Amino acid sequence: MKQKLVYAFVVLLGLFLGCQNQQNEDEITIYTIGDSTVKNGQGDGANGLWGWGDPLVQYFDTSKVSVENHALGGTSSRTYRDKGLWQPVLDKLKPGDYVLMQFGHNDAGPVNDTIRARGTIKGTGEETEEIDNMLTGKHEIVHSYGWYMRQYIREAKEKGAIPIVMSPIPRNDWNDGQVPRNKDSYGGWARKVAEEEGAFFIDLNEKMASEMEKRGEENVTDKLFFSRDHTHTSAKGAVLAASLIAEGLKELDKCKLKNYLLDDPKIKFPVKKKVFIIGDSTVANGNDSIVGWGRELWAFMDTSRIEVINKARGGRSSRTYYYEGLWDEVLQKMHAGDFLLIQFGHNDGGHIDQPKYRGSLKGMGDETQDILRNDTIPETVHSYGWYMGKYITQAKEKGVSVIVLSMIPRNIWDAGKVQRVDDSYGLWAKQSAEQNGAFFIDLNNVIAEKYEKMGPEKVKTFFPGDHTHTNAKGAELNAKTLAEQIKALRACSLRRYLN
């Protein structure tokens, strides 16, 4: 009897698993193919750039459909096929799947050269050009843009899949308040081929250009696109493009893919990493007239992927930030993968055993001095290097990447040169970083060199009340300089989150 029950259970389990497998096989898959405007880099938002294929998945009910982004930056309609990228997608296609395709941004390049050799013949005709590819060394017959697009459509349909063609997103170019369209080139050719082959078409170029014009150039540059790049979108730009594709799908009468769109999609990008900043008033947010660089740093970061948390506090030294418990508060909030920027020194030269009780012992040693704060609170005072070492090692124990900065220079000049701290806090900050495995940026010298190029009169405008504290313009200069230096730290992953 027991054997019969076991056998029946096994049979039922097999039937159940078989049904599950059949369900998975029947699930519709949406494949996206294209260039870097569809998937930028590894699709992780490096350098703040995203393709629309990444947020697109969040517009669909993924309990009913799956979305796979197979686009690759730098490819054209020709090279996506030649590099063997299309074949794996084609092999996986099954009846009912969808292929969303967008090419064109790279098709205008040279047909044959030693750099990329990715161009196609303009238009949709059957003309060809026979070449010996200078880049790959292969003999090749190059076709028109329309010819390649036609092959994708036909081959997808042969597998029972449904192709949807997109015109390429617009570039962030403006002419008298208008964004140029590509309806007379790749956008128009994409539409023509789609209509001739019976494929669905979404005029993404027109939709996005119109939306950009509604917002205005000042609300597009450095929001949907970065000023340094007129082709690749930021996270917000990628979301806009994806939303317009979803809108376009709803407008396609006979396209059933719209049935899988969510009514109210909640778009989220990967959990943001955090940049914590600790330091004194030259770093802190300050007020209307006195501003630290920590308040301005966010403008140079990709805030779609990273959050800047400025915990610097005016009047603090490496010592007081530690004994007041400010460091413990920051340490509790940090997690593996976060970043910590440290800059102390301006107040560490103060009195050790007199109010404001913020001086630390000079240097990097282990010597201590016992005092009573306010005649009642016993304290063992350590060296500047000891406190800096504590911040670094305790943060690293939590998996946090640490960057130590030498303090920004004061507006003090001597014979045409800005006073440096190379033999004091600048040196000790560097030694603290080296001894404890942190990154180091010599902010003191780098900014001082910029000041010297500007001259005393210009630099004076950055210091409204004294020779230590900057205004917003000075803070912005210092934050930008810091961002430039972070960018130069090849081994530091924070550089990937800069705008």
N, C-alpha and C positions, 0 to 999 in steps of 0.2 A: 504493500500500500504506500509506504514511504517512497519507494522508488518511483511509483506512478506519479505521486505528487511532485517530486523533484523534477521528473521529466516534463510534466505539464507546466511547471514554473519556468523551466528553461525554454520551452516552446513559446510561452507567452512573452517572456523577456526578449526572445529573438524577434518576435513579431513587433513588439514595441520599439526596439532599436531599429528595426527595418523601417518602420513608419517614420521614426525620427530622421533617419538618413534620407528617406524619400523627401521629407519636409525640407531638409537642408538643400537637397539637390534642386528642388523646385523653387527655392528662394530667388527672387529677382536680384540681380547685381547691376549696379550702375558703375560703369567704368568711365573715367575721365582721362583723356589723352590731350597733350598739348605741350606748350613751352613753359617758361618760368613764370608767366603771368597766371598759369594754372597751378603749378607747384614750384615754389621757389626753394632752391637748395634741397635740403632733406625734409622740407615741409615742417620745420620746427621754428620758423620765424627768425632765423639767424639774421643779424644786422637789421632786424625790424621789418623784414620783407616777407610777405605772404602771397600765395596765389589763391585764386577764388576756389580752387578745388578742395582746399583744406576746410574752410568753414561750411562748404556746401552740404556736407554730410549731416550737419546739425539741423538742416531744414527738412529732413526726411524722417519718417517713422522707421527706425532701424530694427524694429521687431518684425518688420515685413520686408524690408529691402536692405541690402548692404551696399556701401559705396567704397570704391577703391580708386585712389588717385594714382594713375600711372604716368602722369606728365613728367617731363624732364626739362630743366632749364637749358637753354642754348640750342634746342632742336628746332628744325623747320619741318614742314610737311614731308620733305624729302628725307632728311637725316633721321627723323623718328623711325622711319621704316628701315633705312640703310643700317642703322645701329642695332637693328634687331629688337627694338623696343615694342613694335606693334605685334610681332608674331606671338609672344607669350599671352598677350591680351586676346588675340584672335583664337588661340588654342583653347582658352577658357570659356569663350562665349557660348551661350546656349540660348535656345529660343526664349524670347521674352525679356532677355537682358537689354540694357541700354548702353549706348556709347555716346558720351558727350565729347565733342571734339572742337578744339579751337587752335588754329595755327595761323601764322601770317607775320608775326613780329620779326621773325628771323629769315623769312623767305626772300626778303629784298637784298640780302647780302650777296657777295660774289658767288657765281656758280663754281668757280675753280680758283683756289688760292692755297697758300701754305698755312693759313691761320685757322679757318673754319670750314671753308668749302661747303656751304650749306644752302646757298641760294637756289631758287627755282626760276624757271622761265615765267615771266609775267603773263597773267591771263588764265584762260581755261581751255586753251586749244590743244591740239595733238602734236604740235611741233616739238622737236627734240634737239638736244645738243650732245654730241658724243665727245667725251673727255677722258683723259688719263688724269685721275684725281691726284693733284699735287700734294695733298695732305695724306691720303691713305695709300696712294700708289696703285689703286685699282682702276681698271678700265670701266667706264660708267656711262650709261645713257641717261641724261637728265631730262625730265619732263616739266610740264607747266605746273604751277600751283594747283590749278583746277584738276589736272590729271591725277595728282596724288590724292587730293581730297575725294575724288570720284572713286578711287580704289578703296579707301577706307570705308566709304558708304556701301559700296557694292559687296565687299567682303564681309562686312558686318551683317548685311541683309541676307547673304547666303547662309549664314549661321543661324538665321532666325532672330537676330538681334535688331533693335530699333535704333538707328543713328539719329542724333540731334546735333546739328551744326550751329556753331556760334561764330558771329563776326568778332574779330579780335577787339579786346577792350581798347579804349582810346588812350593815347599818351597824354600826359599832363602838359600839353602845349596849349598856349592861348594866343588868340589873335583878335584884339578889340573885344574882349569879353566872351569870345566864342571858342569852343574846342573843336579843332578840325576833325571831320569824320573820315572814314575810309570806304565810303560807299562806292567810290570810283576806282578802288583798288581791291585790296584783299577782302574787305567786308562785302563789296558788291560781287566779287567772284565767288565767295563762299555762298552767298544767297543764290546765285545763278546755278551753281552745281547742285545745291540742295534741292532746288525746284526741279531741275532736270532729272534728278535721280529719285525723286519722290521721298526725300528725307525731310524731317522737321527742321525748321530754322528759327533761331532767336537772334534778333539784331541787337546783340549785347553792346556793340559799339554805339549805336544810336541811343539806346536806353541810358547807358552810363554817361555819355557826353551830355545828354539833356539834363541829367541829375546834377552833374558837375556845374553846369551853367546856372542852374537854379540856386546852388549854394554860393557860387562866386569863387573866383580864384583865391581870394584870401582865406576862404574856408575849406579849400581843397588842398593847397600846398602845405606840407608839413602836418596834414591831417589824414588825407586819403593817399597822398603820395608825399615822399620826402623831397625837399628842394634839391637834394643832390642827385635825384634819379627821377626822370620823367616817365619811366616805363613800368616800374614795379610798384605794386601797391603796399601800403602799410596794412596792419590788421583791419583797421576800419575800412580801408579801400577794398580789401578782399571781401569783407562782409557785405559791403554795398554791392559789389559785382555778383556775389552769390545770391543776394536777395533779389536782384533783378533777373537772374536766371530763373529763380522760383516764380517770380512774377510772370516771366515769359512762358514758363510751362503751363501756368494756369490759363494763359491766353490761347494755347494750342488746342483747338476743339477736339481733335481725335487722338490726342496723346494721353494715354492712360497713366503715364508717370505722375501726373499731377494728383492722382488719387492717393499717392503715398506721401504727399507733403503734409507737414504738421500745420495745424491751424494757428498755433501761437508758439513758434520756435523760440527757444531761449539759447542765444548764441554765447558760448563760452570758449575761451582759449585756454591753453594749459595753465595750471596754477602758477601765479606769479611768484618768482623768486623775489627776495627782499634785499635791499642794500641799506644796512644800518650805518649811521654816521655818528661818531662820538668825537667830542672836542670842546672847544671854548667859544667865546663870542665871535671870533673871526670865522667860525663855521656855522654858528647857530642862526636861526631864522631872523632874529633881531626885530627891528621895528621899521617905521617908515624911513628913517634917516640912516640907521646902521643895519647893515645886512651882511650875513655871513654867506660864504659860497655854498654851504649846504642847502640853502633855500633855493638856489638857482640850478642845482645840478640836475634836477628832474628834466629840465628842458633839453638836455643832451642824452637822455635815456629813452629807450623804447618802452613807454609806460603801459603798453598793451601786454608786455611780458615781464615787467619788473616794477617793483614799488620802492620808491626812495623814502626812507624813514629817518628823518633828521632828529637825532636825540642829543645833539650837542647842546651845551648849556653855558651861557655867559658866566664869566668869572671863575670857571673851573680849571683846575690843573689835573695832571695825571693822577695826583694824589687825592684831591678832593672828590673827583668823579668816582673814585673807588670807595673811599670811606663813607660818603654820603648815601651809598646804596644805589646810585644811578646806574652803575655798571650791572649790578645784579638784576635790575629790571630789564635791561636790554638783553642780557644773557639768557634770561628765561624765555624771551620771545623769539630767539634765533633758532633756526633749524638747519639741518644738513642741506647744502646747496646754496645757502644764503651768502651774502657778502658783508664784510665789515671794513669801513674806512676809519682810520684813527689819525687824529692830528692834535697833539698837545705840545706845550712848550712856552706859550706866551706868559702863562701865570706861574710856571714852575720855579721861576727865579725869585718868588716872593719869600716873605718871612716863614720860617719853619715853625717857630714857637710863639708867634705873636699874631693877633687878628690880622688877616683873614685866615690864617692857618692853612695856607695852600702851597707853600714852598715844598719841594721835594729835594732830597739830597742829590747833588750833581753827579753825573756820570752813570756808569753801568754796574757798579759794585753791589756787594751784598751787605755793606755796612748799614747800620740803623741808628736812629736817635729816638730815645723815649722822651715824650713830653706829656704835659697835661693841657688839653684844650680847654680854654675858659676856666683854668685852674681846677677843673673837676673831672674831665674826661681823659683817661689815659690813652695814649696812642703811640704805637711804634712806627716811626716814619722811615720809609725806604727810599731808595734812589729812583730817579726818573726811569732808568732802564729796568728796574725791578717791576714797577707798575706797568710799563709798556709790555714787558714780558708776560705778565699775568693776563692782560687783555688778549694778547695773541694766542697764548697756549690754551686758555680756557675756551676761546672761540673755536680754535682748530679742533679741540676735543669734541665739539658738537658738529663737526663736518663743515664749518664755515670757512670760506676763503677770505684771507685778511690782507689788506693793503695798508701799509704804514706810510704816512706822509710827513715830510718835514714841514714845519710851520710856515705859513705865508709870510713874506717879508714885510717889515714895517716901512713906512715912508720916511726913512732916514738915509741921508746921502752923505758920502764922503768922497771928495775929489771926483765927482761925477759918477760914482758907483753907489749902488744900493747896498746897504749893510747886510751881510750874510750871517748865517749861524753854523758855518761849516765846522767850527771847532767846539761847538757846544751842542745845543739841542738838535740841530740838523744831523750832526755826526752820531749822536746817541740814538736818534730815531732810526738811522740807517743800520747801526749795529744791532739794535733790538730786532729789527726785521730779519737781518742775516742770521743772527743766533737762534732765532725761533722759527725759521722757515716761513716767513711772510714775504709778500711782495713789498717793494719800496719804490716810492716816487719822490724825487727831490724837488718838491713843489717850491721850496724856498728859492733855489737857484734858477729854476725855469721861469718863474714869474719875475724874479729880479732882472733877468736878462730882457724880458719883454718891457719892463719898466724903463730900463736904461735906453732902449731903442726909442721909446716914446718921449723921454725927457721929463724932468722934474715938474714942469708946468702942467703938462697933460696928466701926469700921475696924481698931482695934487687934487685934481677934480674928483678923484676916487675916494679921497679921505676928507669927509666934510667937517669932522670935529677934532680929530687927533691924528697921530701918525700910525695907529694900529688898526682902527676899524674902518671898513669900506662902506660905501653906499651901494645901491643896487647895481650900478654900472660896474663898479669895481668887483663886486661879488660875481657878476656875470662873466667878467673876464677871467677871474680865478677859476670858476666852475668849468668854463670852456677849456682853459689850459689843462685842468685836471682830466677832463674827458679826452683830450688829445694824448695825454700821457698814458692813460689807461689803454687807449687804442694801441699804443706802442708796446704794451706788455704782451708779447706773443703767447706766453704760456698761461695767461690769466683769462678765464672764460668770461669775465665781466665785459671784456671788450666786444663780445658778440651781442651785447644788449644795448650798445650805443646807437643813437640815431645817426 
